[in-house]
Each structure stands twice: as structure tokens, then as C-alpha cells.
Amino acid sequence: MLCLGVSGGLDKVYECRPELPSTFLHDGAAVLVRDGRVIAAVEEERLNRVKHSNKFPSRSIQYCLEAAGVRLGDVDRIAFYATEAYCNTMLERLFVSQPSDAIPIDARLLLRTMLAQEFNTELDPTRISFVSHHQAHAVSAFAMSGFEKSLILAIDGGGEFLSGLVAIGDGSEVNQLESFPESNSLGLFYLETIRYLGYSLFDEYKVMGLAPYGDPVPYRKLFEQFYELGDYGGYRVHLDRIGPALVRNIQVRRKGMPFTQQHRDVSASLQEALERIVFHILRHYREATGMTRLCLAGGVAHNCTVNGKLLYSGLFEDIFVQPAAHDAGCALGAALMASREIGQSAPRERLQEVYWGPDLGTEHCVEQELSAWVGHLDIERSDDVAGRAADLMANGAVIGWVQGRSEFGPRALGNRSILADPRPAANKDRINAMVKKREGYRPFAPSVLEEDAPEYFDLPAGLREFPFMNFVVRVHESKRDLLGAITHIDGTARLQTVSRKSNPSYWGLIDEFKKRTGIPVVLNTSFNNNAEPIVDSVADAVATFLTTELDALVVGPFLVRKRAVTLDDWTSLAVSLPPYASLYRVRAHTARDRQDTVCEVRTTVSGGGAVRISDELFDLLMRVKGEAVLRDLFDSMVLDRTKREALVEELRGLWEQRRVRLHPPSCATHLKSDSHQMTELA
């Protein structure tokens, strides 16, 4: 029996409809299970290249179907990650604020219509189901934990007017004990605070990383005004008090401003407050239920610091955190709930790996894709690519490492990773500045051979398997100076242990690094820059390699380096717009008392904004029909070398921001123009 779980938005990647609350529609994904076992799963952002995609996950669904070799009509049940009543309520609200005949006020009809449009298949309405958002979170964790019984805590920003629940998992059943209203949302508590630190939605993990640089004491009393701890594990948060109090007591930070000690201390106080509330809830339910095991899900469960402190506390004998704990994981929970309803529960097995995404393809296909970048890449095939990569890292290189199927969830777990030597502290600064292009305080995770983990890390309660980077643990004091690039300021690290059985390729690379250095650890961070999701395909990997300062790239058995590139090499590439980008020519103020016509690239992405471009580049891009070779465009515009160089430089800047695509030309370089891609407004 096949069941498909779906999360995400209601519009297509090239559309820009009025948005529903941002705490609801984001992190689109599809997960396909057969008889309760996952056979394919991917987040839409990996395929449409939109971070935290709030678009309909059509490409994710297509991938899952192709991976299973089936059509949509072969799927027995399709489950959406929220209740039908809630979806209808949100559609009614949308209609009231933005009346439109294009969107029916019927979630089942809307979902059927979109699936029919995308997959040319009319579905029986009875094969579509809607599930409780937080139940989906809870099931996604408990069903993957291997536990026969456990306490379950699912907490996030919001969904279905709630922000979480406490439940008991028993066999194949999940029974709710308590739910939390959205007014008591711990996710919104965190989000409302970080707004005054220059951050916004999806930046919560950045503040978690900043917190160890601060001291919670100066603002502890202030934060105690923002929440109350009640009887029986109850609590209350006062979201309306946060803004006024912080405005009066700190210098509000705007995005891009430097951090002060005030900001660091506020981060520490926020993290402490969250930990106090979570521990208060769990202490009560641990005592009330007698449960010795815990499952965590929901976006707040990505707070690895809280998870680590729960482990060290001894409150529970074992803790399982669903690795895709955010809303993409609800697609997993929805699929498993649908499967259980038709008689196929997930087996009671502990999740060991989440390499459920698209595969790189055959060696021949990988070589063809890389070879298309002639003039930009030097490509070498190696029978010992792990050894060659280990040599590079041991000699100071930072590399991209791309192998096999991609990971499901927000962590790069050794198949779509940037890797480096974990010893020099300077590697952290270098990767933050030159590759990730992000704040210098941000920590990186270590990947360690599972067998060697206890020698380097203080693993609580004798636990040895931490495959998903879900817990912050203590680095042994004697190893902290040695592992300077992955040890955070407080002596901790967000650990991944690597199993030879689960990922022999990645295990082999780390083992080769150990042979050369004596260190069975590598620095591991997600393979992306600051403008995009983690890479998925070979094409994604090459684009990120060429727009960052990575030293080398390993894809399958191929070792790739950059070549010195000429203007002719750049102009041999094709240019196109991604489906989420459009061109606009508009009248805008360029000074207080002056208006001019300006040209922009805009996106359908939430918060994507607009980027101004030159008139010449606008004219060039307006000539593109699907895709076009730059040399042909330049020739048609009769441009001299100086102008060509300037336009190439401007295009490279937009490519780095993922507002345009540069790539080897396809066989047909003059495709029919998509109307949503090319727009000119008077």
C-alpha cells in the first residue's frame, strides 16, 4: 500500500498569490511510504531552490513517484499536513481579504485541482485525507523512534491555532494528553524576541548559536516578566510584553548592524527562558506518566542546545528527535498516519538514516554533467576519491562532498556537505566569511566515526549514536584546543556520529582523514551559500562551487577543481531565469524629489525582495526565450568587449544571489518564453 504525505503551500513556484500566515504554509515536502516504510522523501526547496519553500511541492511529489516507479493514480492515499476544517477556515479568510475566483473555498477541491493540473490525474476525493498538524509532528517522531512507549512533546510556532501538544505513544497509537494554544507558542516567543536582535522567521538557530557568547543574568529578571510557570506543567507566555520591554532596555539591533554584549546577553536570556519552560513541562509529564523515553518534534525541537541539556539531565533514559522536526517532517507524519489508517503501521525500528532524496545518477551521467562545464572545471576521476579528498583537507583545503542520495531534513549528513579539517580555528572563520558568507560567530558541526566518538566527546548516559546532528554535547576538555574549528565558545559541539553501515562512503572518507592526521573527525556544514538551500543535484553543486571560494569539489568518483576562466568561457554559457524570478521595469523614487524608470529582478519568494539591474542587462534578459547563449545575445546587441565584461560581471553577481541561472547550453537554446518569467510594467 502506498501513502503520500504532503506539506507546503497552495500556489505554484512562479505564482505570487496573497499569502496565508507564515507560520502555516512553509517547508513544503513530499514523503512516500510503502507498507509503513519510507521509500522516498525530499523537501521542495531542494528542487525548486527556494529556501523554506511555501510553494506547492509538485516537484517533490514527482520525485517520490519516479523513485517508486509509480504514477499518482497508483497511490492509495494522499495526506495533507493540516485538518480540512482548518484549511477551509484559512481559505475563507484569504477570500475575505483578497476575493478571487481562482482559489476555491474548499481545501479538498483545491488540492484535487492542483494535483490534476500538475499530474494530469483526476483523483477520487476519498483518497485524499487531511490530518492534524501537531499529531503529524508527534507521529513522525514516535513512529521512527523504535520505542514501544514514550512521552512525546511537539512544539513549534503554530498550526491550526495551536503551538504544540504532549502525548503518549503506545504501540501504533498516539494519544494526546495536552495541547498548547498559539498564544502560548514557544516558537513565537523565540521569534518575537529575535526581531529585536535583527533576525526574523527561520533565523532562530542563529540566535541559539549566539547565546553562548552572552550571560543570561543581566536580563534574567526582565525575561521572567515574559512567561509564567504554572501547576501541572502548565505555563503562559506574554508575547505582548516582549517588544515594549526590549525597546526600553536595549539598543535594538537592525539587520547588518554589529552585535553588542547587550544582544549576546539577550540571546542567552532567551535561550535560558526557553530551557526553563521546556524542562518545566517535561518534568511534570515525566513524573505524571512514568515514561522514561521521550520523542521530540516541531520546529522548536531543532534547538539542539535544549536537546543536549535534556540528555545530560538524566530526566529520560533515551531521547529521539525527529531529524526533520520542522514542518517538512509533517509530510512524513501525514504519510505514516494515512498508512496506519489503512492497516500498515510503521515497524518498531529506530531510524538510522534519512538518505531518501534524489540520487546523483550513474557515473556516466555525472561525468557528462561535469564535462559540460568545459572551460570552468578541471575534472579527474579517481579510484581512491576518499583518499584524495582526505589529502586535500589535511593540507588545508575546504571541499564540497556530494555522494549518493540527498538527506531529508535541514542537515547535511555527509552526502551534500562542505568539509574541512576540524583542527585549525581559522577554518571556522574562513568558511563563514568566504563560503557561507554569514556571521563569524556561527559554529560548525563535527562528524566523527561512531567508534571513536567517546574519545573526543562527553556522551551522556553511555549513548553512542547521534546520527542526525540533533544534540549539542560537550567536547572533552582535553580535545577542545585540538578541535578548534568545531568547538563552540562554551566547549560544546553539535555532534554527528557516522556509522560504517549507514553511510560507508562518508565513513570511509573520515577514516582516510584519520589515517593521515590521527583525527577521526571532520568539520561538516551544509553545502550551500547564504542565498540558497542545500544543493541536491550535480548542477546545484557546480553552481555553488563556482560562486563560493571552495578549493575543490568531489562528486561521486570525480575530483573537480576550478580553472582560470576567460571572457570567452563565460560567454559560452547560457543564461535563463529561474521560475521564481521575473523582470520588471517600473517608475520609482531614486531621490526624495525625483522619479526614474528602473529595472528589477523580483521573485515570488517570501521576503525575496527586488534587485535593481542595469538597463542593458534588462534589455539582454528580455531577449531570452527560455534560455540563450550569452555570446549570441551579445552579438545580437553589438556590444564591445568592455560592455560584455561589465554585463558578465553583473550577471555573475545575480547568479551568486540565485536571481539568474548560468549554465551550459542545452541542445535547444531558444525555447518558448514563459510569460510568468518575463514581465515589463510601465
C-alpha positions in Angstrom: 0.0 0.0 0.0 1.4 3.4 -1.0 0.7 6.6 1.0 1.9 10.0 0.1 2.3 12.7 2.7 2.4 16.4 1.6 3.3 19.7 3.3 3.6 23.1 1.8 1.8 25.9 0.0 -1.1 26.4 -2.3 0.4 28.2 -5.3 3.0 27.2 -7.9 6.6 28.3 -7.8 6.0 31.0 -10.5 2.9 32.4 -8.9 2.7 35.1 -6.2 -0.7 34.8 -4.6 -1.7 36.6 -1.4 0.0 34.7 1.5 -1.6 32.9 4.4 0.1 33.2 7.8 3.8 32.4 7.5 3.7 30.1 10.5 1.5 27.7 8.5 2.5 27.4 4.9 6.2 26.7 4.5 8.7 23.9 4.4 7.0 22.1 1.5 7.8 18.4 1.2 6.6 15.0 0.0 7.2 11.6 1.6 6.1 8.3 0.0 5.8 5.2 2.2 5.1 1.7 1.2 3.5 -0.5 3.9 4.7 1.9 6.6 8.3 2.2 5.3 9.7 5.3 3.7 10.9 4.8 0.2 11.4 8.4 -0.9 11.3 11.9 0.6 12.5 15.3 -0.3 11.9 18.9 0.6 10.6 21.1 -2.2 13.3 23.7 -1.5 16.0 21.2 -2.7 14.3 21.0 -6.1 12.8 24.5 -6.7 15.8 26.2 -5.0 13.6 28.4 -2.8 14.6 28.4 0.9 11.8 27.1 3.2 9.6 26.9 0.1 6.0 27.9 0.7 5.0 26.7 -2.8 3.0 23.6 -3.8 5.5 20.6 -3.6 4.9 19.4 -7.1 8.5 18.5 -7.9 8.8 16.7 -4.6 5.7 14.6 -5.4 7.1 13.9 -8.9 10.4 12.7 -7.4 8.7 10.4 -5.0 6.6 8.8 -7.7 9.6 8.4 -10.0 11.6 6.8 -7.2 8.9 4.3 -6.7 8.2 3.8 -10.4 4.5 4.6 -10.0 2.0 7.2 -11.1 -0.1 9.4 -8.9 -3.1 7.2 -9.7 -1.3 4.2 -8.1 -1.1 5.9 -4.7 -3.7 4.6 -2.3 -3.9 7.7 0.0 -2.6 11.3 -0.2 -2.5 13.1 3.2 -2.1 16.8 3.7 -0.5 18.1 6.9 -3.4 20.1 8.4 -7.1 19.4 9.1 -9.6 20.1 6.4 -11.6 22.4 8.7 -8.6 24.5 9.4 -7.6 24.7 5.8 -11.1 25.8 4.8 -11.1 28.4 7.5 -7.8 29.8 6.2 -9.1 29.8 2.6 -12.2 31.7 3.8 -10.1 34.3 5.5 -8.0 34.7 2.4 -11.1 35.1 0.3 -12.5 37.8 2.6 -9.2 39.8 2.5 -8.4 39.1 -1.2 -11.6 38.0 -3.1 -10.7 35.7 -6.0 -12.5 33.2 -8.1 -9.1 31.5 -8.8 -9.0 29.9 -5.3 -11.9 27.8 -4.2 -13.0 27.9 -0.6 -12.7 24.2 -0.4 -9.4 22.7 0.6 -10.2 19.2 -0.8 -11.3 20.6 -4.1 -8.2 22.9 -4.3 -5.8 20.1 -3.6 -7.5 17.8 -6.1 -7.4 20.6 -8.7 -3.7 21.3 -8.2 -2.8 17.6 -8.4 -4.9 17.2 -11.5 -3.2 20.2 -13.1 0.3 19.0 -12.2 -0.1 15.3 -12.8 -3.0 15.1 -15.3 -4.8 12.7 -13.0 -8.3 13.0 -11.6 -8.4 11.6 -8.0 -11.2 10.1 -6.1 -11.9 12.6 -3.2 -12.0 9.7 -0.8 -8.3 9.0 -1.5 -7.3 12.5 -0.1 -7.1 12.9 3.7 -6.3 15.8 6.0 -4.5 15.2 9.3 -3.9 17.2 12.5 -0.8 19.2 12.1 0.6 18.5 15.6 -0.5 14.9 15.5 1.6 14.6 12.3 4.6 16.1 14.2 4.1 13.6 17.0 3.6 10.6 14.8 6.6 11.5 12.7 8.8 11.2 15.8 7.3 8.3 17.7 6.9 6.1 14.7 10.6 6.5 13.8 11.9 6.2 17.4 11.8 2.4 17.8 10.2 2.9 21.2 7.2 0.7 22.3 6.1 3.5 24.6 7.3 7.1 25.2 6.3 10.6 26.1 6.0 12.9 23.1 6.4 16.7 23.0 5.7 18.5 19.8 6.3 22.3 19.9 6.5 24.9 17.2 5.4 28.3 16.1 1.9 27.4 15.2 -0.6 25.5 13.2 -4.3 25.0 13.5 -4.4 27.7 16.1 -2.2 25.6 18.4 1.5 25.6 19.1 2.1 22.1 20.3 1.0 19.1 22.3 2.0 16.5 24.8 1.1 12.9 24.0 1.8 9.3 24.9 3.0 6.9 22.2 2.0 3.3 22.8 2.4 0.7 20.1 1.0 2.2 17.0 -1.2 4.7 18.8 -0.5 8.4 19.8 -2.9 9.7 22.5 -2.9 13.4 23.3 -2.6 14.5 26.9 -2.5 18.3 26.5 -2.3 20.9 23.8 -0.9 24.4 23.8 -2.7 27.4 22.3 -0.9 29.6 19.8 -1.0 32.4 22.3 1.5 30.3 24.4 3.7 29.5 21.4 7.3 28.9 22.4 8.2 29.3 18.7 6.6 32.7 18.6 8.1 33.6 22.0 11.6 33.0 20.4 10.6 34.7 17.1 9.2 37.8 18.8 12.4 38.3 20.8 14.9 37.8 17.9 13.1 40.5 15.9 14.9 43.0 18.3 18.2 41.3 17.5 17.9 41.9 13.8 16.6 38.5 12.9 13.3 37.0 11.6 11.5 33.8 10.8 13.8 30.9 10.2 16.8 32.7 11.9 16.1 31.1 15.3 19.0 28.8 15.1 21.4 31.7 14.6 20.4 33.1 18.0 20.9 29.7 19.6 24.5 29.9 18.3 24.9 33.4 19.6 23.6 32.6 23.1 26.8 31.0 24.5 28.6 34.3 23.9 26.3 36.0 26.4 25.4 36.0 30.1 21.7 35.4 31.0 22.0 37.2 34.3 21.6 40.9 33.2 18.3 40.3 31.6 17.0 37.3 33.6 14.5 39.3 35.6 13.3 41.1 32.5 12.6 37.8 30.8 10.8 36.4 33.8 8.2 39.0 33.1 7.6 37.4 29.7 6.4 34.0 31.0 4.9 32.2 34.0 5.3 28.6 35.1 2.1 27.1 36.4 0.9 23.9 38.1 0.8 20.5 36.4 3.4 21.5 33.8 1.4 24.5 32.6 2.9 27.8 31.5 2.0 31.1 29.9 3.9 33.4 27.7 3.2 37.1 27.3 4.1 37.9 23.8 2.8 41.4 24.0 5.3 42.4 26.7 8.4 41.4 24.9 8.7 44.3 22.4 7.9 47.2 24.7 10.3 45.9 27.3 13.2 45.3 25.0 12.8 48.6 23.3 13.1 50.3 26.7 16.1 48.2 27.9 18.4 47.5 24.9 19.6 49.1 21.8 17.5 47.4 19.1 19.7 45.8 16.5 18.9 46.1 12.8 19.9 43.6 10.3 23.6 44.2 9.3 24.4 46.1 12.5 27.2 44.8 14.7 26.4 42.7 17.8 26.9 44.3 21.2 27.2 42.5 24.5 23.6 43.5 25.1 22.5 41.4 22.1 24.6 38.5 23.3 23.1 38.7 26.8 19.6 38.9 25.5 20.2 35.8 23.4 21.5 34.0 26.4 18.4 35.1 28.5 16.1 33.9 25.7 17.7 30.6 25.5 17.6 30.2 29.2 13.9 31.1 29.3 13.1 28.5 26.6 15.0 25.8 28.5 13.2 26.6 31.8 9.8 26.3 30.2 10.6 23.1 28.3 12.1 21.5 31.4 9.1 22.6 33.5 6.7 20.9 31.0 8.7 17.7 30.8 9.4 17.3 34.5 5.7 17.2 35.2 4.8 14.8 32.5 7.8 12.6 33.2 6.5 12.2 36.8 2.8 12.0 35.9 3.2 9.3 33.2 6.2 7.4 34.4 7.6 7.4 30.9 11.4 7.0 30.7 11.7 7.8 27.0 11.0 10.9 25.1 10.3 11.9 21.5 10.6 15.4 20.3 9.3 17.1 17.1 8.1 20.5 15.9 10.4 23.4 14.9 11.4 24.1 18.5 12.9 20.6 18.6 15.7 21.9 16.3 17.0 23.7 19.3 19.9 21.3 19.8 21.1 23.1 22.9 17.8 22.3 24.7 18.0 18.7 23.4 21.6 18.3 24.7 20.7 19.6 28.2 17.8 17.2 28.3 20.1 14.3 27.6 22.6 15.4 30.3 19.8 15.9 32.8 19.1 12.2 33.2 15.4 13.1 33.1 14.9 10.4 30.4 16.8 7.3 29.6 16.7 7.9 25.9 15.5 10.7 23.7 14.7 10.6 20.0 14.4 13.8 17.9 12.8 13.5 14.5 15.6 14.8 12.2 13.2 16.8 10.0 11.4 18.2 13.1 10.1 21.3 11.3 7.0 21.3 9.1 8.6 19.3 6.3 8.5 16.4 8.8 4.8 16.8 8.9 4.7 15.3 5.4 6.4 12.2 7.0 3.9 12.1 9.8 0.9 12.6 7.4 2.1 9.7 5.2 2.6 7.4 8.3 -0.8 8.4 9.7 -2.5 7.6 6.4 -0.7 4.3 6.2 -1.7 3.3 9.7 -5.4 4.2 8.9 -5.4 1.7 6.0 -3.8 -1.0 8.1 0.0 -0.6 7.6 1.7 0.9 10.6 5.4 1.7 10.6 7.6 -1.0 12.0 9.0 -0.5 15.5 12.5 0.3 14.4 14.9 3.1 15.3 15.6 5.4 12.4 19.2 5.1 11.3 19.5 7.3 8.2 17.5 9.7 6.1 19.2 9.4 2.7 15.8 9.4 1.0 16.3 12.1 -1.6 17.3 12.1 -5.3 20.4 10.2 -6.3 23.2 11.7 -8.3 22.7 9.3 -11.1 25.0 6.9 -12.9 28.7 7.7 -13.1 28.3 8.3 -16.8 25.6 10.9 -16.2 27.7 12.6 -13.5 30.7 12.8 -15.9 28.5 14.2 -18.7 27.1 17.0 -16.5 30.6 17.9 -15.2 32.2 17.8 -18.6 29.6 20.3 -19.9 31.4 22.9 -17.9 34.5 22.8 -20.1 36.5 25.9 -19.6 35.4 26.3 -16.0 36.3 22.9 -14.4 39.2 20.5 -14.3 37.8 17.0 -13.8 39.7 14.0 -12.7 38.3 10.5 -12.0 39.9 8.7 -9.1 39.6 5.1 -7.8 40.5 6.5 -4.4 38.5 9.7 -4.2 38.1 9.4 -0.4 41.9 9.3 0.0 42.4 12.2 -2.4 39.8 14.3 -0.6 41.4 13.4 2.8 44.7 14.6 1.4 43.2 17.9 0.4 41.6 18.5 3.8 44.7 17.5 5.7 46.6 20.1 3.7 44.1 22.9 4.5 41.5 22.7 1.7 37.8 23.2 2.1 35.9 20.9 -0.2 32.4 20.2 -1.3 31.4 16.5 -0.9 28.4 15.1 -2.9 27.6 11.5 -2.9 24.6 9.2 -3.4 21.0 10.2 -2.3 20.4 13.5 -0.6 19.4 13.8 3.0 15.8 14.5 4.1 15.7 17.5 6.5 17.7 20.6 7.2 21.1 19.0 8.0 23.8 17.9 5.6 24.7 14.5 6.9 27.6 13.6 4.7 26.1 13.4 1.2 25.6 17.1 0.4 28.3 18.6 2.7 31.1 21.1 2.9 34.0 19.5 4.7 37.3 20.7 6.2 39.9 19.9 8.8 38.3 20.4 12.3 41.5 21.4 14.0 42.5 25.0 12.9 40.2 27.5 14.5 40.8 29.7 11.4 38.8 27.2 9.3 35.6 28.4 11.1 36.3 32.0 10.2 37.3 31.2 6.7 34.2 29.1 5.9 31.9 31.7 7.5 33.4 34.5 5.6 34.3 33.1 2.2 31.9 30.2 1.6 28.8 30.5 3.8 29.0 34.4 3.8 27.5 34.6 7.3 28.1 35.9 10.8 31.5 35.0 12.1 30.3 33.6 15.5 28.3 30.8 13.8 29.6 27.3 14.8 30.1 24.3 12.6 29.4 20.7 13.4 31.8 17.8 13.8 31.2 14.4 12.1 33.1 11.7 13.9 33.5 8.0 13.3 30.9 6.3 15.6 33.6 4.0 17.1 35.8 6.9 18.2 33.1 9.4 19.4 33.6 8.7 23.2 37.3 9.5 23.0 36.5 13.1 21.8 33.0 13.9 23.2 31.4 13.5 26.6 28.4 11.4 25.6 25.7 11.3 28.3 24.4 8.1 29.8 26.7 5.9 27.7 24.8 6.8 24.4 26.9 6.4 21.3 24.7 7.0 18.3 24.0 10.6 17.3 23.5 10.4 13.5 21.3 13.5 12.9 23.1 16.5 14.5 20.2 16.9 16.9 22.1 17.3 20.1 24.7 19.7 21.4 27.2 17.7 23.5 30.4 18.6 25.4 33.7 18.2 23.8 36.2 16.6 26.2 38.2 19.4 27.7 41.5 17.8 26.6 40.3 17.9 23.0 38.9 21.4 22.8 42.1 23.1 21.7 42.8 20.3 19.3 39.3 20.6 17.6 39.4 24.4 17.4 37.2 24.7 14.3 34.2 22.8 15.7 34.3 23.5 19.4 32.0 26.4 20.3 32.9 29.0 22.8 31.2 27.1 25.6 33.1 23.9 24.9 30.3 22.1 23.1 29.6 20.9 19.6 26.5 19.8 17.6 27.6 16.2 17.0 27.1 13.8 14.2 28.3 10.2 14.6 28.9 8.4 11.3 28.1 4.7 11.0 30.0 2.5 8.6 26.8 0.6 7.9 24.5 3.6 7.3 27.0 5.7 5.2 30.0 3.7 4.1 31.2 6.4 1.7 31.3 9.1 4.3 32.7 6.8 7.0 35.4 5.9 4.5 36.4 9.5 3.9 36.6 10.3 7.6 38.7 7.1 8.2 41.1 8.2 5.4 41.4 11.5 7.1 42.1 9.7 10.4 44.9 7.7 8.7 46.6 10.9 7.6 46.1 13.0 10.7 45.2 10.7 13.6 41.9 12.6 14.0 38.7 10.7 13.2 36.7 13.9 12.9 35.9 16.3 10.1 34.2 19.7 10.1 30.8 19.3 8.3 28.4 22.0 7.3 25.6 22.1 4.7 26.7 22.6 1.0 25.1 25.9 0.1 25.8 29.6 0.3 23.7 32.2 2.1 21.2 32.6 -0.8 20.1 29.1 -1.4 19.0 25.8 0.2 21.4 22.8 0.4 22.4 21.6 -3.0 20.7 18.5 -4.4 21.9 17.8 -7.9 25.2 17.9 -9.7 24.2 21.1 -11.3 23.4 22.7 -7.9 26.8 21.5 -6.6 28.7 23.1 -9.6 26.8 26.4 -9.3 27.6 26.7 -5.6 31.2 25.6 -6.2 31.7 28.3 -8.8 30.1 31.0 -6.7 32.0 30.4 -3.5 35.6 30.1 -2.6 35.7 26.4 -2.1 39.0 24.8 -3.0 37.7 21.6 -4.6 34.6 19.6 -5.3 34.1 15.8 -5.1 31.1 14.4 -6.9 30.8 10.6 -6.9 34.3 9.4 -8.0 35.3 12.7 -9.6 37.6 15.3 -8.1 36.9 18.8 -9.5 38.9 22.0 -9.4 38.3 25.4 -10.9 40.1 26.6 -14.0 41.2 30.2 -14.8 38.2 31.4 -16.8 38.3 33.8 -19.8 35.6 36.1 -21.1 35.0 33.6 -23.9 34.4 30.8 -21.3 31.7 32.9 -19.6 30.0 33.9 -22.9 29.8 30.2 -23.9 27.3 29.7 -21.1 23.6 30.0 -21.4 21.5 32.4 -19.2 18.0 31.8 -18.0 15.7 33.0 -15.3 14.6 30.5 -12.6 10.8 30.0 -12.5 10.5 32.1 -9.3 12.1 35.2 -10.9 10.5 37.9 -13.1 11.7 41.1 -14.8 10.1 44.5 -14.1 10.6 47.9 -15.5 8.9 50.4 -13.1 8.8 54.0 -12.1 10.4 54.5 -8.7 11.8 57.3 -6.5 15.6 57.5 -6.8 15.7 60.6 -4.6 13.3 62.5 -2.4 12.1 64.7 -5.2 12.9 62.6 -8.3 11.4 59.6 -10.0 13.1 57.5 -12.7 12.4 54.3 -14.6 14.3 51.5 -13.0 14.8 47.8 -13.9 14.5 45.0 -11.4 14.5 41.3 -10.9 11.8 40.2 -8.5 11.0 36.8 -7.0 7.8 35.0 -5.9 9.7 34.0 -2.8 8.5 35.3 0.6 10.8 38.2 1.6 12.7 37.8 -1.6 12.5 41.5 -2.5 13.7 43.1 -5.7 17.2 43.6 -7.0 17.9 46.5 -9.4 19.8 45.8 -12.6 21.2 48.0 -15.3 19.1 48.9 -18.4 21.5 47.0 -20.6 21.1 43.8 -18.6 17.3 44.2 -18.5 17.3 44.5 -22.3 19.5 41.5 -22.6 17.4 39.3 -20.3 14.2 40.4 -22.1 15.7 38.8 -25.3 15.9 35.4 -23.6 13.3 32.9 -24.7 13.7 30.1 -22.1 17.5 30.2 -22.3 20.0 31.8 -24.6 23.8 31.6 -25.1 25.4 34.8 -23.8 27.7 35.1 -26.9 24.6 35.1 -29.2 22.9 37.7 -27.1 26.0 39.9 -27.0 26.4 39.6 -30.8 22.8 40.5 -31.4 23.2 43.6 -29.3 26.5 44.6 -31.0 28.4 45.0 -27.7 32.1 45.8 -27.4 34.4 43.9 -25.1 34.3 46.4 -22.2 30.4 46.2 -22.2 30.5 42.5 -22.4 32.8 42.2 -19.4 30.6 44.6 -17.4 27.5 42.6 -18.2 29.2 39.3 -17.3 30.3 40.7 -14.0 26.7 41.9 -13.3 25.3 38.5 -14.3 27.7 36.7 -12.0 26.6 38.8 -9.1 22.9 37.9 -9.8 23.9 34.3 -10.3 25.5 34.3 -6.8 22.2 35.5 -5.4 20.4 32.9 -7.5 18.3 35.6 -9.3 19.5 34.2 -12.7 20.9 30.9 -13.8 24.2 30.5 -15.7 24.7 27.0 -17.1 25.9 25.0 -20.1 23.5 25.4 -23.0 21.0 22.7 -23.7 20.5 21.3 -27.2 17.7 23.7 -27.8 18.7 27.2 -26.6 15.8 29.1 -27.9 12.8 27.8 -26.1 9.4 29.3 -25.9 9.3 32.2 -23.3 7.3 31.6 -20.2 5.0 34.5 -19.6 5.5 34.4 -15.8 9.2 34.8 -16.3 9.3 37.8 -18.5 7.2 40.8 -17.4 7.6 44.5 -18.2 5.5 47.0 -16.3 5.0 50.6 -17.3 
